[in-house]
Amino acid sequence: MAKTVAEINQKIRQGKAVVLTAEEMIDYVDKNGEAKAAADVDVVTTGTFGPMCSSSVYINIGHTRPRMKLSGTAYLNEVPAYCGFAAVDLILGATSLPDDDPRNKKHPGEFLYGGGHVIQELAAGQDIHLSATAYGTDCYPRKKLDTSINIKSINDAVLFNPRNAYQNYNVAVNSSDKTIYTYLGTLKSNFGNANYCSAGQLSPLLNDPMYITTGIGTRIFLGGGEGYIAWQGTQHNPMTDRNTRDLPTEGAGTLAVIGDLKQMRPDWLVGVSLYGYGASLAVGIGIPIPILNEEMARYTAVKDEDIVAPIIDYSDAYPKGKSTILGHVSYAELKSGCIHFMDRQIPTASLSSYSKAVEIAETLKLWIQKKRFYLSEPVQPLPGPNSGAQKKSMKKTK
């Protein structure tokens, strides 16, 4: 018999809800079958933790005396922030870098500090140096500001990430004869290694591949606190090829997420430096999947061997905008530490932390069991495989 989110929330209030992590659901379905799992289990928790470059925080610093309209430049710990809206609002991107050379002078490819690090320090309650300029107006006469702020002194600090929790992603390799540096890490020459970034069987959108229970308004674990799915993420691309389990065989759905930074924790929002590439922010996200029927029980029993990812050459096809798929490999193979490809054994490494994903799923499970986290129904579904939504590339430029 099908269940509803309202019925599951009532069981949570009563302390009777059965909650399993996505790992535990695999074993439960294997032992008991999908029908019994659908009847017995109410919620499956998921998790992912890895660099998510499309992340940011917007803050309201409060009015100065005399008043100032932030309209020129603004820097948080020497990292540029954008201030082209309202009077005392700023937005800082995770990949923003200081104006001067941000690289370690001894190791020119090593980016030591950027927007992601500032976001982590803000979440940790540290003082952040703020400097800003303005052109001055009759109602906002002040033209310069040099001060410090922290999470307690500012009015609002909101994490808003336009594209997170990618549903599947590339496996990066390098066919050239030189080492290259990418957002998926350092890639050795001549297929010397293969890097990937996904929690696989624990990843949120791989446990709800058709976006049946996950949509706009879904309450989630975000950065150690509660957040929400605000919209489909940028580059949301649901119309990709899928296998017999409805799992995409390449990058597909994405999420735009939002939450109050003041309730988040710095161990779930971690500034990242990617050698030869730049700065980013590792973000912890967990999504509860209500088990409404057998279909959702089947989806949440997904295993790493069921999921395949595309192998992409980042030395040639990717930078030219072609992204030709060289082949596919399962997450079970990737997590084994080595894949067989191009007649060779290639070592693998993940930029996503599976142990942290497990911890997120376990934490979310505990929150639900302790009645501090309830499920929310989406107010609108994400565009699905039949929606016509498709990622576009820019037309040729001169």
Summary of the structure (lengths in Angstrom):
residues: 398
radius of gyration: 22.3
end to end distance: 59.3
largest distance: 72.4
contacts: 1424
relative contact order: 0.20
helix: 19%
strand: 32%
